[in-house]
Amino acid sequence: MTPSNLYGLILAGGRGTRFWPRSRKHKAKQVLSFLGDDSLIQQTVKRLARLLPPERIWILTNDHLHAEIIRQLPEVPKRQIIAEPAQRNTAAAIGLAAHILNGLNPDSVMGVFPADHIIQKPAPYLRLLKQAYKAASAGHIAVLGIQPRWAETGYGYIEFPKGTAAGERIVAVRSFREKPDAATARRFVRAGNFYWNAGMFFWRSGVLLDALRHHLPKTFTLLASLPAYGTRQFSSRLAESYPRCENISIDYAVMEKAVDVVGIPAGDIGWNDVGSWNAVYELLPRDRNGNAITPDLLVEASTGNYVHAKGKLVALLGVKDLVVVDTPDALLIADRHRAQDVGALVKALEKRNREDLL
């Protein structure tokens, strides 16, 4: 039986701009489905439900997505789905949750999870979570590392001691490394003891608050001044104080400075952060010419393509490595190898004040 002091915090405040035109402010990546019928946040909650009941799952999101997440997750109590008054990055968001949980249960132990990742091997993942919660319950700050499959420059890295092998054991963390250039990323992968930082952290709520008090005192003071969650004054005080918190990630604010950080160098758990349309392409079954197999797709002399166009036939002739995404008011056609750059189109729309397409 799972101890009653374990909680899960799901961070669901991002916009998912690299998934435009499907991802919009009111229908962002985390509430969309890419594999199967469930949205990414629904899949996240179902994975955690193997360890944590819904009454111990909390979600932080934004005003745009608040109502949709409540609709998609009727099993999670509404009071535990909170819209941040402003976007202040992950340090303030996690600190707010720690403040709330510490007030409800001073013995609470938190796990922090992104809302929009896919994990295709839930059984070994669950074993890792149990180990991480155990380490956090003992007072450590714990992190989950993902064994790199290529020299990725878009992720931060966790450095474990030399000779560390993937598994389910707890080891010391030597350092956190920022997103590297290509040469450094290749060196990390060759070394074998650098793992991707997947943004999954574990700690006692009190330990995290102590770390914020030491490393981010302004934000700590603002959060500590809030009244107890559920009181009449909480929402108005949060709206006043939260926008004044520092806009900084938990990695910069705490993880890179904290002592007594341990981690689990995870093996293959089928992890994918679904970071772009190309990542969705990689997850889908493909035909012998590398085209992602989707309904109503007619292909002739074409290779390496991904198409999403619900309710219509799409015919491809003599093209390769394209992403084609059709929605009622916008059509994206992109080089699949430049899928990471789709967010630049959203910035261009913002400059044109095209709120109808955002």
Secondary structure as GFF3:
##gff-version 3
##sequence-region A 1 358
A	DSSP	beta_strand	6	11	.	.	.	ID=ss1
A	DSSP	three_ten_helix	17	19	.	.	.	ID=ss2
A	DSSP	three_ten_helix	29	31	.	.	.	ID=ss3
A	DSSP	alpha_helix	40	48	.	.	.	ID=ss4
A	DSSP	three_ten_helix	54	56	.	.	.	ID=ss5
A	DSSP	beta_strand	57	61	.	.	.	ID=ss6
A	DSSP	alpha_helix	63	72	.	.	.	ID=ss7
A	DSSP	three_ten_helix	78	80	.	.	.	ID=ss8
A	DSSP	beta_strand	81	83	.	.	.	ID=ss9
A	DSSP	alpha_helix	89	104	.	.	.	ID=ss10
A	DSSP	beta_strand	109	114	.	.	.	ID=ss11
A	DSSP	beta_strand	118	119	.	.	.	ID=ss12
A	DSSP	alpha_helix	122	137	.	.	.	ID=ss13
A	DSSP	beta_strand	141	146	.	.	.	ID=ss14
A	DSSP	beta_strand	157	159	.	.	.	ID=ss15
A	DSSP	beta_strand	171	172	.	.	.	ID=ss16
A	DSSP	beta_strand	175	177	.	.	.	ID=ss17
A	DSSP	alpha_helix	182	191	.	.	.	ID=ss18
A	DSSP	beta_strand	194	204	.	.	.	ID=ss19
A	DSSP	alpha_helix	205	215	.	.	.	ID=ss20
A	DSSP	alpha_helix	217	224	.	.	.	ID=ss21
A	DSSP	alpha_helix	234	241	.	.	.	ID=ss22
A	DSSP	three_ten_helix	242	244	.	.	.	ID=ss23
A	DSSP	alpha_helix	250	250	.	.	.	ID=ss24
A	DSSP	pi_helix	251	255	.	.	.	ID=ss25
A	DSSP	beta_strand	261	266	.	.	.	ID=ss26
A	DSSP	beta_strand	271	272	.	.	.	ID=ss27
A	DSSP	alpha_helix	277	283	.	.	.	ID=ss28
A	DSSP	beta_strand	297	300	.	.	.	ID=ss29
A	DSSP	beta_strand	306	308	.	.	.	ID=ss30
A	DSSP	beta_strand	314	317	.	.	.	ID=ss31
A	DSSP	beta_strand	322	327	.	.	.	ID=ss32
A	DSSP	beta_strand	330	335	.	.	.	ID=ss33
A	DSSP	three_ten_helix	336	341	.	.	.	ID=ss34
A	DSSP	alpha_helix	342	351	.	.	.	ID=ss35
A	DSSP	three_ten_helix	355	357	.	.	.	ID=ss36
###
